[in-house]
Amino acid sequence: MASWGHWGHRGGWGHQGGSIGAVGTRGRRGGDVGIRGSSTDGGGTPGGRGGLSRRPQLGSPTALADPETERRLRGAAERGGHTLYVPRGALWGCEDIRRMDEAGTLAALKVTMTKAPQSFRLEGRLRERLAAGGGTRSVLYEGPLRPLCPLAPNNVNTMAAAAVAAPRLGFDGVRACLVADPSVPEWHIVEVEVTSVGDEGRALRVTSTRRNPAVPGAVTGKATRDAFWSSLLACHGHGGCVQLC
C-alpha cells in the first residue's frame, strides 16, 4: 500500500492521504487501475526498486517536481513495463502541447491560475504573502514552476501536468503564475498561453481560458470529478512510460 503526504513531510510528496487502492471501470476495488501518490519505500510500489504494478495513476503530479522522485518513478515504469498515468486535470489542450513539444516547435508555455484567496492551501512564504494581501487582488507567484510546487502542492497540479505534457521545457521551463482574486469567489480560472518557435512577433500563439465553477473556499472546482473520471477511462493502451491521461 502506497502512502504520501504534503511536500516536505514524512511519507512522500504531493497531497496528504493514503492509497485509494485499485478501482475498475465500475468503481470496485481490485480492478486494473491503482490510484496513488508517489511512495518513498523501496519495494514494488511506485518509486521503489521493483516495477509498477497494475496501471497506477499519480493522483498528485506535483510529486514529479522533485527530480529524484521523477527519476525513480520513470525507472519503475520502465522496469515493470506498466504505464504511470498522470491525470491532466484542468489542463486544456494538453495533446496539442505534447505534439508541439515532440516536434520541437514549442518555445514557451505559461499557466496562470486565479482563485479566491480562501481556495488556496499554501506553504511558507506564499502563505505569508496571501495573508498580507489584505483582501485585494495580488500575484502570489510568477516564475519557473518547480520552486512553486512545494509551496502550493494542493493548487498547482494542473501546472504540473503541463510540465509532463512538455518534457523539453519541464518543471524549470514552464512558467507559472498564481493569482489570488477575491472578486471570483465561485470560480477557478486557468489560462494557458502557448508560444511556438518562430520569428519574434510572428510566432504562433494560442491562449485558452477555462472557468470552472466552484464552491467558495474549495480547492477544486465542480468539473474536477468528471475530469478525473475521464482520466481513469483513458488508462489503457500504453506500456512502460509516463503518460498523461
GILINTA-V332342 format. One record per residue. RES is the residue in one small letter. PSI is psi in whole degrees, 0 to 359 (NA if undefined). Layout:
RES:PSI
RES:PSI
//
This chain:
m:128
a:155
s:159
w:164
g:190
h:161
w:132
g:353
h:155
r:135
g:351
g:212
w:155
g:209
h:155
q:140
g:210
g:191
s:133
i:350
g:195
a:139
v:144
g:186
t:348
r:10
g:7
r:153
r:155
g:18
g:206
d:341
v:123
g:125
i:121
r:166
g:184
s:142
s:150
t:9
d:177
g:12
g:211
g:5
t:166
p:130
g:350
g:191
r:336
g:191
g:176
l:138
s:155
r:220
r:84
p:146
q:127
l:108
g:338
s:91
p:342
t:340
a:328
l:352
a:340
d:115
p:321
e:320
t:316
e:317
r:316
r:320
l:318
r:320
g:319
a:324
a:317
e:318
r:319
g:343
g:13
h:146
t:137
l:112
y:136
v:114
p:138
r:340
g:234
a:12
l:110
w:135
g:23
c:329
e:320
d:320
i:315
r:316
r:320
m:320
d:315
e:325
a:352
g:21
t:3
l:115
a:322
a:149
l:125
k:136
v:124
t:126
m:126
t:126
k:165
a:150
p:322
q:353
s:357
f:143
r:95
l:163
e:159
g:225
r:334
l:325
r:319
e:320
r:323
l:317
a:329
a:356
g:337
g:27
g:14
t:162
r:130
s:144
v:111
l:328
y:142
e:121
g:198
p:148
l:320
r:311
p:339
l:327
c:313
p:346
l:341
a:56
p:335
n:350
n:349
v:28
n:329
t:320
m:319
a:323
a:326
a:322
a:327
v:322
a:332
a:71
p:337
r:326
l:312
g:194
f:339
d:334
g:331
v:133
r:140
a:142
c:126
l:123
v:129
a:122
d:106
p:350
s:356
v:60
p:339
e:22
w:145
h:120
i:127
v:120
e:127
v:124
e:120
v:132
t:132
s:168
v:139
g:177
d:146
e:127
g:350
r:19
a:153
l:133
r:131
v:130
t:127
s:146
t:125
r:122
r:110
n:117
p:142
a:151
v:135
p:128
g:351
a:146
v:322
t:158
g:178
k:336
a:357
t:318
r:314
d:321
a:320
f:320
w:319
s:323
s:320
l:318
l:340
a:1
c:69
h:159
g:11
h:172
g:132
g:37
c:181
v:123
q:131
l:144
c:NA
//
